[in-house]
Amino acid sequence: GDHNGSLATSVSALELVTADGEVVVLSRDQQPDQLQGAIVGLGGLGVVTHLMLDLLPSFQMRQNVYENLSLAQVEAHFDEIMASAYSVSLFTDWRSAMFNQVWLKRRVVEGSPFEADPEFFGATRALTPLHPIRGISAVTCTEQMGIPGAWYERLPHFRLEFTPSSGDELQSEYIVPREHAIAALQTIDRLRDVVTPLLQISEVRTIAADTLWMSPFYQQPCMAIHLTWQKNEPAVKQVLPIIEEALAAFNARPHWGKVFTMPAARVQTLYEKMPDFQRLLNTYDPQGKFRNAFLDTYIFGEQHTV
């Protein structure tokens, strides 16, 4: 959502065990700079044993789903659409210039009657619960149709007792600065013939800026384009370089925990705090006990096959 950071932004302190067995506590009050580097630490500083999180009073939410929002409407009203609820997700299979579904998750305001509008920028309100992927039962999805419920039963797309999404898949996600949102969407739309043969569903969402060194959202509000692929890794890895090259003009950053093929040298240029993060890793793990092929390649630029 426009005003919501990633889950990592709620961390106010963490405890970790370093390579030499020392227990270290980093907190927002005592070590603010080091904490900003450690929160998205990619496993390189040590074993995290405790987290302290910022909490909010519990609240209720409702979610409504709309069908068939045109890309033209998104281009014309992007900011208004993405600011229309606490959390907004646009789902598309990219087979046409259309978002199949819009999921709007709103906080319930006590004493304020609410009725979802029948239309949303030309999209029509769904009359039955829907799964983002056509042909899959909505029984796995969290309650829709504007029915109020606890935040933890509405913010996730899928019920905790079920496998999320299709369950047999690969995922990629590319994060672009908010200023490039429309151009990035238009770019993916032009790659329709490349993307759709392997795609199950794609989700577009916005994320607030943060101050975490290795966060894709560091000091910039962003839009993320998530791609749920068929489980065919060789074929997907043939498609990803095409997408990454097309999004390079927008300084797109790949999600650290999802599939990407972007060269390590390119990834390193996208993080201005990379030198500081390298020094932080060397400070807490000078012998490299927590180093692995991923860190060697994408953080330290050493040649490995990842």
Secondary structure, DSSP 8 states (H G I E B T S, - for coil): -TT---GGGGEEEEEEE-TTS-EEEEETTT-HHHHHHHTT-TT-S-EEEEEEE------EEEEEEEEEEEHHHHHHHHHHHHTSSSEEEEEE-SSSSEEEEEEEEEE--TT------SEETTEEE-SS---SSTTS-GGGB---TT--EEGGGTSSSB-TTS-STTSSEEEEEEEEEGGGHHHHHHHHHHTHHHHTTTEEEEEEEEE--B--TT-TTBTS-EEEEEEEEES-HHHHHHHHHHHHHHHGGGT-EE-TTS-----HHHHHHT-TTHHHHHHHHHHH-TT-TT--HHHHHHTS------
